Amino acid sequence: MINLHPAAPGGPTGTWQEVIWQLVDNKAQETGVMMHLVTPELDRGAVVTYCTFPIRGEPFDRYWDEIEGHSLSEIKKGEGENNPLFKLIRQHGLAREFPLIISTLKAFSQGKIKITAGKKVIDSQGRPISGYNLTNEIDEVVKGV
């Protein structure tokens, strides 16, 4: 079984809300979306595919500036999920979720990636990989978000 997770490989675990709050709290530079194998350890199965995107620079910086000097608990108590930075990070992540699913299915159908009987992710040459990076492909799909 494969799971869609709203963070880059090695990033925060949990629901999309928990992921975004962790990104804000850690003053992250980038995030992403990934498809991974489901394992007993939450959101830590072998990465199948992923894409990443910056959450610094335009259009994010003005919202990072707005929360500068405020604790995470203050932001949560104030605007909560209506905080503009929170909403913008979600918008950019959500815009990539469906395209990542489609591109993952396409990569499987074209033989670019496979999952072995031993639950290893391999490339078209049979070499183990730590996820198939679809960032460039997904960026083309979501231009203008």
Secondary structure, DSSP 8 states (H G I E B T S, - for coil): -EEEESS-TTS--SSHHHHHHHHHHTT-SEEEEEEEE--SSTT-S-EEEEEEEESSSTTTHHHHHHHTT--HHHHHHHTGGG-HHHHHHHHHHHHHHHHHHHHHHHHHHTTSEEE-TTS-EEETTS-B-S-EE-HHHHHHHTTT-
